[in-house]
Amino acid sequence: MPILDSSIKAARQNKVRNARRLPFKTSMKTHVRRIRDLVKEGKIDEAIKALPAANKAIDTAAKKKIIHKKNAANKKSLLSRLVNVKKK
């Protein structure tokens, strides 16, 4: 438990910030999972159509500093590579 007033306020701020950022992280994870499931099921065309939405969710998370910009680039690259390899 925080004892100092400043640490109490910091804990309160962390709780609010976490609640504000959580929907973006959840959305990103959902889009990534959806593409991976579609590829696993063999629905490559649907995965290709879902890729722009996933990229947008990843970019939004990076912009809001939920994930690092290089982590976002890696995620986008891996998804694109996954879809393109299965397409061939």
DSSP file (Angstrom, degrees, kcal/mol; ACC not computed):
  #  RESIDUE AA STRUCTURE BP1 BP2  ACC     N-H-->O    O-->H-N    N-H-->O    O-->H-N    TCO  KAPPA ALPHA  PHI   PSI    X-CA   Y-CA   Z-CA
    1    1 A M              0   0    0      0, 0.0     2,-0.1     0, 0.0     7,-0.1   0.000 360.0 360.0 360.0 134.7    0.0    0.0    0.0
    2    2 A P        -     0   0    0      0, 0.0     3,-0.0     0, 0.0     6,-0.0  -0.454 360.0-177.6 -69.4 143.3    1.3    3.5   -0.9
    3    3 A I        +     0   0    0     -2,-0.1     2,-0.1     5,-0.0     5,-0.0   0.796  56.3  74.4-108.4 -45.4    1.9    5.6    2.1
    4    4 A L  S  > S-     0   0    0      1,-0.1     4,-2.0     4,-0.0     5,-0.2  -0.357  81.9-122.7 -72.9 152.1    3.0    9.0    0.8
    5    5 A D  H  > S+     0   0    0      1,-0.2     4,-2.3     2,-0.2     5,-0.2   0.888 112.3  52.7 -60.8 -39.5    0.5   11.3   -0.8
    6    6 A S  H  > S+     0   0    0      1,-0.2     4,-2.2     2,-0.2    -1,-0.2   0.878 110.0  47.5 -66.8 -36.6    2.4   11.4   -4.0
    7    7 A S  H  > S+     0   0    0      2,-0.2     4,-2.1     1,-0.2    -1,-0.2   0.827 109.8  53.4 -74.4 -30.1    2.5    7.6   -4.3
    8    8 A I  H  X S+     0   0    0     -4,-2.0     4,-1.9     2,-0.2    -2,-0.2   0.925 111.6  45.8 -65.0 -44.7   -1.2    7.5   -3.5
    9    9 A K  H  X S+     0   0    0     -4,-2.3     4,-2.6     2,-0.2    -2,-0.2   0.898 111.0  52.9 -65.0 -40.7   -1.9    9.9   -6.3
   10   10 A A  H  X S+     0   0    0     -4,-2.2     4,-2.5     1,-0.2    -1,-0.2   0.897 108.7  49.8 -62.7 -40.4    0.4    8.0   -8.7
   11   11 A A  H  X S+     0   0    0     -4,-2.1     4,-1.9     2,-0.2    -1,-0.2   0.896 111.0  49.8 -64.2 -39.8   -1.5    4.7   -7.9
   12   12 A R  H  X S+     0   0    0     -4,-1.9     4,-1.8     2,-0.2    -2,-0.2   0.911 111.8  48.2 -64.4 -43.1   -4.7    6.5   -8.7
   13   13 A Q  H  X S+     0   0    0     -4,-2.6     4,-2.9     1,-0.2     5,-0.2   0.893 108.9  53.8 -64.7 -40.6   -3.4    7.9  -11.9
   14   14 A N  H  X S+     0   0    0     -4,-2.5     4,-2.5     1,-0.2    -1,-0.2   0.893 107.5  51.0 -61.5 -39.6   -2.1    4.4  -12.9
   15   15 A K  H  X S+     0   0    0     -4,-1.9     4,-2.0     2,-0.2    -1,-0.2   0.914 112.8  45.2 -64.3 -43.3   -5.5    2.9  -12.4
   16   16 A V  H  X S+     0   0    0     -4,-1.8     4,-1.9     2,-0.2    -2,-0.2   0.919 114.3  48.2 -67.1 -44.2   -7.2    5.5  -14.6
   17   17 A R  H  X S+     0   0    0     -4,-2.9     4,-2.1     1,-0.2    -2,-0.2   0.894 110.2  51.9 -65.3 -39.6   -4.5    5.3  -17.3
   18   18 A N  H  X S+     0   0    0     -4,-2.5     4,-1.9    -5,-0.2    -1,-0.2   0.919 110.2  48.6 -62.4 -43.6   -4.7    1.5  -17.4
   19   19 A A  H  < S+     0   0    0     -4,-2.0    -1,-0.2     1,-0.2    -2,-0.2   0.854 111.9  50.1 -64.6 -34.3   -8.5    1.7  -17.8
   20   20 A R  H  < S+     0   0    0     -4,-1.9     4,-0.3     1,-0.2    -1,-0.2   0.852 116.5  40.0 -72.4 -34.7   -8.2    4.2  -20.6
   21   21 A R  H >X S+     0   0    0     -4,-2.1     4,-1.6     1,-0.2     3,-0.8   0.704  93.8  83.8 -88.2 -20.8   -5.6    2.2  -22.5
   22   22 A L  H 3X S+     0   0    0     -4,-1.9     4,-2.6     1,-0.2     5,-0.2   0.855  84.2  56.1 -57.0 -42.9   -7.1   -1.3  -22.0
   23   23 A P  H 3> S+     0   0    0      0, 0.0     4,-2.4     0, 0.0    -1,-0.2   0.866 107.2  50.4 -60.3 -34.2   -9.6   -1.2  -24.9
   24   24 A F  H <> S+     0   0    0     -3,-0.8     4,-2.2    -4,-0.3    -2,-0.2   0.904 112.2  46.2 -69.8 -40.6   -6.9   -0.4  -27.4
   25   25 A K  H  X S+     0   0    0     -4,-1.6     4,-2.4     2,-0.2    -1,-0.2   0.910 113.8  48.9 -67.0 -41.8   -4.7   -3.3  -26.2
   26   26 A T  H  X S+     0   0    0     -4,-2.6     4,-2.3     2,-0.2    -2,-0.2   0.913 111.2  49.9 -63.4 -43.6   -7.7   -5.7  -26.2
   27   27 A S  H  X S+     0   0    0     -4,-2.4     4,-2.4    -5,-0.2     5,-0.2   0.917 110.7  49.8 -61.8 -44.2   -8.8   -4.6  -29.7
   28   28 A M  H  X S+     0   0    0     -4,-2.2     4,-2.3    29,-0.2    -2,-0.2   0.938 112.1  47.2 -60.3 -47.9   -5.2   -5.2  -31.0
   29   29 A K  H  X S+     0   0    0     -4,-2.4     4,-2.5     1,-0.2    -1,-0.2   0.877 111.0  52.5 -62.9 -37.8   -5.0   -8.6  -29.5
   30   30 A T  H  X S+     0   0    0     -4,-2.3     4,-2.4     2,-0.2    -1,-0.2   0.921 110.1  47.4 -65.0 -44.5   -8.4   -9.6  -30.8
   31   31 A H  H  X S+     0   0    0     -4,-2.4     4,-2.1     2,-0.2    -2,-0.2   0.916 113.4  47.9 -63.9 -42.8   -7.6   -8.6  -34.4
   32   32 A V  H  X S+     0   0    0     -4,-2.3     4,-2.2     1,-0.2    -2,-0.2   0.921 113.0  48.3 -63.8 -43.4   -4.3  -10.4  -34.3
   33   33 A R  H  X S+     0   0    0     -4,-2.5     4,-2.5     1,-0.2    -1,-0.2   0.883 108.6  54.7 -64.2 -38.6   -5.9  -13.5  -32.9
   34   34 A R  H  X S+     0   0    0     -4,-2.4     4,-2.4     2,-0.2    -1,-0.2   0.914 109.3  46.9 -62.9 -42.9   -8.7  -13.4  -35.5
   35   35 A I  H  X S+     0   0    0     -4,-2.1     4,-2.5     2,-0.2     5,-0.2   0.930 112.1  49.7 -65.4 -44.2   -6.1  -13.3  -38.4
   36   36 A R  H  X S+     0   0    0     -4,-2.2     4,-2.2     1,-0.2    -2,-0.2   0.901 112.2  48.3 -62.1 -40.2   -4.1  -16.2  -36.9
   37   37 A D  H  X S+     0   0    0     -4,-2.5     4,-2.1     2,-0.2    -1,-0.2   0.904 110.6  51.0 -66.2 -41.2   -7.3  -18.3  -36.4
   38   38 A L  H  X>S+     0   0    0     -4,-2.4     5,-2.5     1,-0.2     4,-0.7   0.909 111.7  47.1 -62.8 -41.7   -8.4  -17.5  -40.0
   39   39 A V  H ><5S+     0   0    0     -4,-2.5     3,-0.7     1,-0.2    -1,-0.2   0.902 110.6  52.4 -66.1 -39.8   -5.0  -18.6  -41.4
   40   40 A K  H 3<5S+     0   0    0     -4,-2.2    -1,-0.2     1,-0.3    -2,-0.2   0.859 110.1  48.6 -63.9 -34.9   -5.1  -21.8  -39.2
   41   41 A E  H 3<5S-     0   0    0     -4,-2.1    -1,-0.3    -5,-0.1    -2,-0.2   0.595 118.4-113.5 -80.6 -10.7   -8.6  -22.6  -40.6
   42   42 A G  T <<5S+     0   0    0     -4,-0.7     2,-1.5    -3,-0.7     3,-0.2   0.592  73.8 135.1  90.7  11.1   -7.3  -22.0  -44.2
   43   43 A K     >< +     0   0    0     -5,-2.5     4,-1.7     1,-0.2    -1,-0.1  -0.585  17.9 158.3 -93.0  73.2   -9.5  -19.0  -44.9
   44   44 A I  H  >  +     0   0    0     -2,-1.5     4,-2.5     1,-0.2    -1,-0.2   0.872  66.9  56.1 -68.8 -39.0   -6.7  -16.9  -46.4
   45   45 A D  H  > S+     0   0    0     -3,-0.2     4,-1.8     1,-0.2    -1,-0.2   0.911 109.8  46.1 -61.7 -41.8   -8.9  -14.6  -48.4
   46   46 A E  H  > S+     0   0    0      1,-0.2     4,-1.8     2,-0.2    -1,-0.2   0.873 111.0  53.3 -66.8 -36.3  -10.7  -13.5  -45.2
   47   47 A A  H  X S+     0   0    0     -4,-1.7     4,-1.0     1,-0.2    -2,-0.2   0.896 107.2  51.3 -65.2 -39.4   -7.4  -13.1  -43.4
   48   48 A I  H  < S+     0   0    0     -4,-2.5     3,-0.4     1,-0.2    -1,-0.2   0.893 110.7  48.9 -64.7 -38.8   -6.2  -10.8  -46.2
   49   49 A K  H  < S+     0   0    0     -4,-1.8     4,-0.4     1,-0.2    -1,-0.2   0.819 112.0  49.0 -69.7 -29.7   -9.3   -8.7  -45.9
   50   50 A A  H  X S+     0   0    0     -4,-1.8     4,-1.8     1,-0.2    -1,-0.2   0.611  90.2  84.8 -84.0 -12.3   -8.9   -8.5  -42.1
   51   51 A L  H  X S+     0   0    0     -4,-1.0     4,-2.7    -3,-0.4     5,-0.2   0.891  84.3  53.2 -61.5 -44.0   -5.3   -7.5  -42.3
   52   52 A P  H  > S+     0   0    0      0, 0.0     4,-2.2     0, 0.0    -1,-0.2   0.888 109.2  50.2 -60.5 -36.9   -5.8   -3.7  -42.7
   53   53 A A  H  > S+     0   0    0     -4,-0.4     4,-2.1     2,-0.2    -2,-0.2   0.895 111.5  48.3 -66.4 -38.6   -8.0   -3.6  -39.6
   54   54 A A  H  X S+     0   0    0     -4,-1.8     4,-2.4     2,-0.2    -1,-0.2   0.911 110.7  50.8 -67.1 -42.0   -5.4   -5.4  -37.6
   55   55 A N  H  X S+     0   0    0     -4,-2.7     4,-2.6     1,-0.2    -2,-0.2   0.893 110.0  50.4 -62.2 -39.0   -2.7   -3.1  -38.9
   56   56 A K  H  X S+     0   0    0     -4,-2.2     4,-2.4     2,-0.2    -1,-0.2   0.912 110.3  49.2 -65.3 -42.4   -4.7   -0.1  -37.8
   57   57 A A  H  X S+     0   0    0     -4,-2.1     4,-2.0     2,-0.2   -29,-0.2   0.894 112.7  48.0 -64.3 -39.1   -5.3   -1.5  -34.3
   58   58 A I  H  X S+     0   0    0     -4,-2.4     4,-2.1     2,-0.2    -2,-0.2   0.921 111.9  49.3 -66.8 -44.0   -1.6   -2.2  -34.0
   59   59 A D  H  X S+     0   0    0     -4,-2.6     4,-2.5     1,-0.2    -2,-0.2   0.887 110.0  51.5 -62.6 -39.2   -0.7    1.3  -35.2
   60   60 A T  H  X S+     0   0    0     -4,-2.4     4,-2.0     2,-0.2    -1,-0.2   0.918 109.1  49.9 -64.2 -43.1   -3.2    2.9  -32.8
   61   61 A A  H  <>S+     0   0    0     -4,-2.0     5,-2.9     1,-0.2     6,-1.0   0.882 112.8  47.7 -62.9 -37.7   -1.7    0.9  -29.8
   62   62 A A  H ><5S+     0   0    0     -4,-2.1     3,-1.4     3,-0.2    -2,-0.2   0.896 109.3  53.0 -69.7 -39.4    1.8    2.1  -30.9
   63   63 A K  H 3<5S+     0   0    0     -4,-2.5    -2,-0.2     1,-0.3    -1,-0.2   0.869 109.8  47.9 -63.8 -36.2    0.6    5.7  -31.2
   64   64 A K  T 3<5S-     0   0    0     -4,-2.0    -1,-0.3    -5,-0.2    -2,-0.2   0.321 116.3-117.4 -87.4   8.6   -0.8    5.6  -27.7
   65   65 A K  T < 5S+     0   0    0     -3,-1.4    -3,-0.2     2,-0.2    -2,-0.1   0.797  78.0 128.4  60.9  32.4    2.4    4.1  -26.4
   66   66 A I  S   <S+     0   0    0     -5,-2.9     2,-0.3     1,-0.2    -4,-0.2   0.842  82.8  16.3 -80.1 -37.9    0.7    0.9  -25.3
   67   67 A I  S    S-     0   0    0     -6,-1.0    -1,-0.2    -9,-0.2    -2,-0.2  -0.920  97.7 -96.1-127.1 159.4    3.3   -1.1  -27.3
   68   68 A H     >  -     0   0    0     -2,-0.3     4,-2.2     1,-0.1     5,-0.2  -0.393  31.9-118.9 -72.3 151.2    6.7    0.2  -28.6
   69   69 A K  H  > S+     0   0    0      1,-0.2     4,-2.0     2,-0.2    -1,-0.1   0.825 115.4  50.1 -63.9 -31.4    6.8    1.3  -32.3
   70   70 A K  H  > S+     0   0    0      2,-0.2     4,-2.3     1,-0.2    -1,-0.2   0.841 108.0  53.0 -75.7 -32.1    9.3   -1.4  -33.2
   71   71 A N  H  > S+     0   0    0      2,-0.2     4,-2.4     1,-0.2    -2,-0.2   0.902 109.1  50.5 -63.8 -40.3    7.1   -4.0  -31.5
   72   72 A A  H  X S+     0   0    0     -4,-2.2     4,-2.5     2,-0.2    -2,-0.2   0.915 109.2  50.4 -63.0 -43.3    4.3   -2.8  -33.6
   73   73 A A  H  X S+     0   0    0     -4,-2.0     4,-2.3     1,-0.2    -2,-0.2   0.902 110.8  49.6 -62.4 -40.8    6.4   -3.1  -36.8
   74   74 A N  H  X S+     0   0    0     -4,-2.3     4,-2.6     2,-0.2    -2,-0.2   0.913 110.7  49.7 -64.1 -42.7    7.4   -6.6  -35.8
   75   75 A K  H  X S+     0   0    0     -4,-2.4     4,-2.3     2,-0.2    -2,-0.2   0.930 112.7  46.6 -61.8 -45.8    3.7   -7.6  -35.2
   76   76 A K  H  X S+     0   0    0     -4,-2.5     4,-2.4     1,-0.2    -1,-0.2   0.904 113.2  49.5 -63.6 -41.6    2.6   -6.2  -38.6
   77   77 A S  H  X S+     0   0    0     -4,-2.3     4,-2.7    -5,-0.2    -2,-0.2   0.919 110.8  49.0 -63.7 -44.8    5.5   -7.9  -40.4
   78   78 A L  H  X S+     0   0    0     -4,-2.6     4,-2.4     2,-0.2    -2,-0.2   0.902 112.3  48.1 -63.8 -41.3    4.8  -11.2  -38.8
   79   79 A L  H  X S+     0   0    0     -4,-2.3     4,-2.4     2,-0.2     5,-0.2   0.932 113.1  47.7 -65.2 -44.8    1.1  -11.0  -39.7
   80   80 A S  H  X S+     0   0    0     -4,-2.4     4,-2.7     1,-0.2     5,-0.2   0.920 113.5  47.7 -61.6 -43.5    1.8  -10.0  -43.3
   81   81 A R  H  X S+     0   0    0     -4,-2.7     4,-2.5     2,-0.2     5,-0.3   0.895 110.2  52.8 -65.1 -39.5    4.4  -12.8  -43.6
   82   82 A L  H  X S+     0   0    0     -4,-2.4     4,-1.6    -5,-0.2    -2,-0.2   0.923 113.5  42.8 -60.6 -45.9    2.0  -15.3  -42.1
   83   83 A V  H  X S+     0   0    0     -4,-2.4     4,-1.4     1,-0.2    -2,-0.2   0.916 116.1  47.5 -68.7 -43.5   -0.8  -14.4  -44.6
   84   84 A N  H  X S+     0   0    0     -4,-2.7     4,-1.1    -5,-0.2    -2,-0.2   0.861 110.2  51.3 -70.4 -35.0    1.5  -14.2  -47.6
   85   85 A V  H  < S+     0   0    0     -4,-2.5     3,-0.3     1,-0.2    -1,-0.2   0.910 112.7  45.9 -67.1 -41.1    3.3  -17.5  -46.9
   86   86 A K  H  < S+     0   0    0     -4,-1.6    -1,-0.2    -5,-0.3    -2,-0.2   0.765 105.4  62.9 -72.4 -24.5    0.0  -19.4  -46.6
   87   87 A K  H  <        0   0    0     -4,-1.4    -1,-0.2     1,-0.2    -2,-0.2   0.838 360.0 360.0 -69.2 -32.3   -1.3  -17.7  -49.8
   88   88 A K     <        0   0    0     -4,-1.1    -1,-0.2    -3,-0.3    -2,-0.1   0.472 360.0 360.0 -71.8 360.0    1.3  -19.3  -51.9
